[in-house]
């Protein structure tokens, strides 16, 4: 059961949904608790696993899944994966990329209601950013409709502001490999590109930085001094003859990191997936995959990066030999290698993982096609859950 409130009712009358002291545009759904509880989470027939996040205390995991017809968002205990609550969603709305706030009281989601689906109102269609209040059980849409534009991977700012990765939406599902930018939702409910600046082109809905492009964005930590994110940078084949207009941080990075080091005529120069630090005046690589600890072989690269709000955790794998997964704990500019996830994760593809305190949740998709989730305590005790229907 849900109730939908229109734009006028929401912006004028529901002060409970005021965001940063200002009214937000977009429809709101209110949920009542699902009575199904006590069972271990698993995928239903026709469902796919979408995403997860751990609560700040590491006790609860929120898991999102869905089929073509419907989406699910389930709360479960992190150690036993026992479902104790769900968010009831309107038909066809699928949630992804959950992110708890530091207080554990709210969760951000990216959500998709397919464009042109008759069950989805026009203002609901496409990828949007949502905020879920755990105490009031209400889900609010924070973004306005923009056909053909995707919004994924939201993150909380230090003062409750919301950031997300924006991109031209080609297939309605994936942000991988697409030129993207970091956007901030301001108190008035509109979004503007924070990085790269001036990269969004309204006429085409595309992201075009001053030079090259950033793909596979993931926002990790936003603080008052800047943003830490992971991505790949794909440069232009040759250095522009004239300084391009746009975000000078991108131009300076490309010149010093790519062209000055590698030459001026390159065959699509790009970085491996790495971790960047962005400030108001500078962009630099925080950690290089090849020198995370000073002892990392050149054939090992970052595979996944996550954070617990303060510390980054990066999974590395050997892509030339066997798939040996290793974990690196990154604080500041220093990385400590944690060689603890060699077994049972060897030769399996890590598709998602989250860390909070001593608890970690790791999701794998082996070549055989199963979905296996591990609940890990202190990186020593692995509890395996087969999510396959």
C-alpha positions in Angstrom: 0.0 0.0 0.0 1.3 3.4 -0.8 0.1 7.0 -1.1 1.2 9.3 -3.8 1.2 13.0 -3.3 1.4 15.4 -6.3 3.8 18.2 -6.8 1.5 20.9 -5.3 0.6 19.0 -2.2 4.2 18.0 -1.6 5.9 21.3 -2.1 3.3 23.3 -0.3 2.1 21.2 2.6 4.3 18.3 3.6 6.9 20.0 5.8 8.1 16.6 7.0 9.8 16.2 3.6 11.6 19.5 3.6 15.1 18.9 2.5 17.8 21.2 4.0 15.1 23.6 5.1 13.7 24.0 1.6 10.8 22.3 -0.2 11.8 19.7 -2.8 9.9 19.0 -6.0 8.8 15.5 -7.0 6.2 12.9 -6.0 6.4 11.2 -2.6 5.4 7.7 -1.7 4.5 6.6 1.9 5.0 2.9 2.8 3.5 0.6 5.4 5.5 -2.3 6.8 5.5 -5.6 4.9 4.4 -8.4 7.2 6.8 -10.8 5.7 9.7 -11.3 8.1 12.0 -13.9 9.5 13.1 -15.5 6.3 16.6 -15.3 4.8 17.0 -13.0 1.9 17.1 -14.6 -1.5 16.3 -13.6 -5.1 12.8 -14.4 -6.4 12.3 -16.0 -9.7 13.0 -13.5 -12.5 14.8 -11.1 -10.1 18.3 -9.8 -10.3 20.4 -8.4 -7.5 20.9 -4.7 -7.8 22.7 -3.2 -4.8 23.3 -3.0 -1.0 24.7 -0.9 1.8 25.5 -1.5 5.4 24.2 0.7 8.2 26.9 2.8 10.0 26.9 0.3 13.0 27.3 -2.7 10.7 24.2 -4.4 12.1 21.7 -3.9 9.2 22.1 -4.4 5.4 19.7 -2.8 2.9 19.4 -5.0 -0.3 17.7 -3.9 -3.5 16.6 -6.4 -6.2 14.0 -6.4 -8.9 12.5 -7.9 -12.0 11.0 -6.2 -15.1 7.7 -5.8 -13.3 8.7 -4.8 -9.8 11.4 -3.8 -7.4 12.2 -4.8 -3.9 14.1 -3.1 -1.1 14.7 -5.3 2.0 16.2 -4.7 5.4 18.1 -7.7 6.9 20.4 -8.4 9.8 23.9 -8.2 8.5 25.2 -11.5 10.1 22.2 -13.8 9.3 20.7 -12.0 6.3 17.3 -12.5 8.0 14.8 -10.0 6.5 12.9 -8.0 9.1 11.4 -5.2 7.0 10.8 -4.0 3.5 10.1 -0.8 1.6 6.9 -1.3 -0.4 7.4 0.3 -3.8 5.0 1.3 -6.6 4.8 -0.9 -9.6 7.8 -0.8 -11.9 10.0 1.4 -9.6 13.3 -0.3 -9.0 15.8 1.1 -6.5 19.6 0.9 -6.8 22.8 2.3 -5.2 21.6 2.6 -1.5 23.7 4.9 0.7 23.0 5.4 4.5 23.7 8.8 6.0 26.3 8.9 8.8 23.5 8.9 11.5 21.8 5.8 10.0 18.5 7.6 9.8 18.1 8.1 6.1 19.1 6.3 2.9 19.6 7.7 -0.6 18.7 5.6 -3.6 18.9 5.9 -7.3 15.6 4.7 -8.8 14.3 3.9 -12.2 10.7 3.9 -13.4 10.9 3.1 -17.2 10.2 5.9 -19.6 6.9 5.4 -21.4 5.8 2.7 -19.0 2.0 3.2 -18.4 2.4 2.6 -14.7 4.8 5.5 -14.3 3.6 9.0 -14.2 5.6 11.4 -16.4 7.3 13.1 -13.5 8.4 9.6 -12.2 9.9 8.3 -15.4 13.6 7.7 -15.9 16.4 7.7 -13.3 15.9 9.8 -10.2 17.4 10.3 -6.8 15.3 9.3 -3.7 15.6 9.8 0.0 14.1 7.3 2.4 13.4 8.3 6.0 13.6 5.2 8.2 11.6 6.7 11.1 8.7 8.0 9.1 8.9 5.3 6.4 8.5 7.8 3.6 10.3 7.8 0.3 10.8 11.2 -1.4 11.8 11.9 -5.0 14.5 14.7 -4.9 15.0 15.3 -8.7 12.9 16.7 -11.5 12.1 14.8 -14.6 14.7 15.0 -17.4 14.1 12.6 -20.3 17.2 10.7 -21.5 19.3 11.7 -18.5 20.4 9.2 -15.9 21.2 9.8 -12.3 23.0 7.1 -10.3 25.3 6.5 -7.3 24.1 9.2 -4.8 26.2 10.3 -1.9 25.7 12.4 1.2 27.6 15.7 1.8 28.8 16.7 5.3 25.9 19.1 5.8 23.1 16.8 4.4 23.5 17.9 0.8 23.1 15.3 -1.8 25.4 14.5 -4.7 24.9 12.0 -7.6 26.6 10.9 -10.9 24.8 12.2 -13.9 25.1 10.9 -17.5 23.3 10.7 -20.8 21.1 7.6 -20.4 21.4 5.4 -23.4 19.9 2.1 -22.2 18.0 3.0 -19.0 20.2 0.9 -16.8 24.0 1.4 -16.9 26.4 4.2 -16.1 29.4 2.1 -17.0 31.7 3.5 -19.7 29.6 6.6 -20.2 31.0 10.1 -19.8 29.7 11.3 -16.5 29.8 14.2 -14.0 29.2 14.8 -10.3 26.1 16.9 -9.6 25.0 18.5 -6.4 21.3 19.0 -5.5 21.0 22.4 -4.0 18.5 23.5 -1.3 16.1 24.7 -4.0 15.8 21.2 -5.5 17.7 21.8 -8.7 21.0 20.1 -9.6 24.2 21.6 -11.0 27.4 19.9 -12.1 30.1 20.2 -9.5 32.8 18.3 -11.5 33.6 18.8 -14.2 32.2 22.3 -14.2 30.3 23.5 -17.3 30.3 19.9 -18.7 26.6 19.3 -19.0 25.1 20.1 -22.4 21.3 20.6 -22.1 20.7 20.3 -25.8 22.1 16.8 -26.1 21.8 15.7 -22.4 25.5 14.7 -22.7 28.5 15.3 -20.5 31.5 16.9 -22.3 34.4 18.0 -20.1 37.0 20.5 -21.4 39.2 17.6 -22.5 38.7 13.9 -22.4 36.1 12.3 -20.2 35.6 10.5 -16.9 33.8 7.2 -16.8 32.8 4.6 -14.2 32.3 7.3 -11.5 31.7 6.3 -7.9 31.5 9.1 -5.2 33.0 7.9 -1.9 33.6 10.6 0.6 32.3 14.2 0.5 33.7 16.6 3.1 34.0 20.3 3.6 37.3 20.3 1.8 36.4 18.3 -1.3 35.3 15.0 -2.8 37.0 11.6 -3.0 35.9 9.5 -5.9 37.0 6.6 -8.1 36.8 6.6 -11.9 38.8 6.1 -15.1 40.0 9.1 -17.0 40.0 8.7 -20.8 42.0 11.4 -22.5 41.8 12.8 -26.1 44.4 11.2 -28.5 46.4 14.4 -28.7 46.9 17.6 -26.7 44.7 20.5 -27.9 46.7 23.2 -29.6 44.7 25.9 -27.7 43.7 25.7 -24.0 40.1 24.4 -24.0 37.4 26.3 -22.2 35.8 24.6 -19.2 36.9 23.2 -15.9 40.6 24.2 -15.5 41.1 21.3 -13.0 40.5 18.8 -15.8 42.8 20.7 -18.3 45.6 20.9 -15.7 45.2 17.2 -14.8 45.3 16.2 -18.4 48.4 18.3 -19.2 50.5 17.3 -16.2 49.3 13.7 -15.7 48.8 12.5 -19.3 50.5 14.6 -22.0 53.6 15.8 -20.1 54.3 12.3 -19.0 53.3 10.2 -22.0 53.8 12.4 -25.0 51.5 14.4 -27.2 50.3 11.8 -29.7 48.7 9.0 -28.0 46.2 6.2 -28.8 43.3 7.1 -26.5 45.4 7.6 -23.3 43.6 6.7 -20.1 44.2 5.8 -16.5 43.3 2.5 -14.9 40.5 2.7 -12.4 41.9 4.8 -9.6 41.0 7.1 -6.7 40.9 10.9 -7.2 40.8 13.7 -4.8 38.9 16.8 -5.9 39.2 20.3 -4.2 37.8 23.6 -5.3 41.1 24.3 -7.1 42.8 21.0 -7.9 42.3 17.4 -9.1 44.9 14.8 -8.3 45.2 11.1 -8.1 45.0 10.1 -4.4 46.1 6.5 -4.9 47.6 4.8 -7.9 46.7 1.1 -8.4 50.3 0.2 -9.2 51.8 1.8 -6.1 49.1 1.5 -3.4 51.5 0.0 -0.9 54.8 0.3 -2.8 54.8 -3.5 -3.3 51.9 -4.0 -5.7 52.8 -5.8 -8.9 52.0 -3.9 -12.1 49.5 -6.6 -13.2 47.2 -5.9 -10.2 44.5 -3.3 -10.5 41.7 -1.8 -8.5 38.5 -3.7 -9.1 36.0 -2.3 -6.6 36.2 0.6 -4.2 33.9 1.4 -1.3 34.0 3.4 1.9 32.6 3.4 5.5 32.3 7.2 5.6 35.9 7.7 6.7 38.1 5.0 5.3 38.3 3.7 1.7 38.4 0.0 1.0 39.6 -1.2 -2.4 39.6 -4.7 -3.8 42.5 -5.5 -6.1 42.8 -8.5 -8.5 45.5 -10.0 -10.7 44.1 -9.9 -14.2 46.9 -11.8 -15.9 47.1 -14.8 -13.6 44.5 -16.3 -11.3 41.9 -14.0 -9.8 43.5 -13.4 -6.4 41.5 -10.8 -4.6 43.2 -8.6 -2.0 41.9 -5.8 0.1 43.6 -2.5 0.7 42.5 -0.2 3.5 43.2 3.4 2.5 43.5 6.3 4.9 44.6 9.7 3.6 47.5 9.1 1.1 48.5 5.8 2.7 47.3 2.3 1.9 47.6 -0.8 4.1 47.3 -4.1 2.3 45.0 -6.6 4.0 45.6 -10.0 2.4 42.5 -11.7 3.8 40.2 -12.3 0.8 42.2 -14.8 -1.2 39.9 -17.7 -0.2 37.0 -18.3 -0.6 36.9 -15.5 -3.2 39.5 -16.8 -5.5 38.4 -17.2 -9.2 35.2 -15.5 -8.5 34.0 -12.1 -9.7 33.3 -9.5 -7.0 30.4 -7.4 -8.1 29.7 -5.4 -4.9 31.0 -5.0 -1.4 30.4 -2.8 1.6 32.3 -2.3 4.8 31.1 -0.9 8.2 33.1 -1.4 11.3 34.2 -5.0 11.6 31.5 -6.2 9.2 31.7 -6.6 5.4 29.3 -7.8 2.9 30.7 -9.2 -0.4 28.7 -10.3 -3.4 30.1 -12.6 -6.0 28.9 -13.8 -9.4 30.9 -17.0 -10.3 31.2 -18.2 -13.8 28.6 -20.7 -13.1 26.0 -18.0 -12.8 25.0 -18.1 -9.1 24.8 -15.0 -6.9 26.7 -15.7 -3.7 26.8 -13.2 -0.8 29.3 -13.5 2.0 28.8 -11.8 5.4 32.3 -11.4 6.8 33.2 -10.6 10.4 36.6 -9.2 11.1 37.8 -10.5 7.7 38.1 -14.0 9.3 34.6 -15.5 9.5 32.9 -16.0 6.1 29.2 -16.9 6.2 28.0 -17.8 2.8 24.5 -17.2 1.4 23.3 -18.4 -2.0 21.0 -15.8 -3.4 20.0 -17.8 -6.4 16.2 -18.4 -6.6 
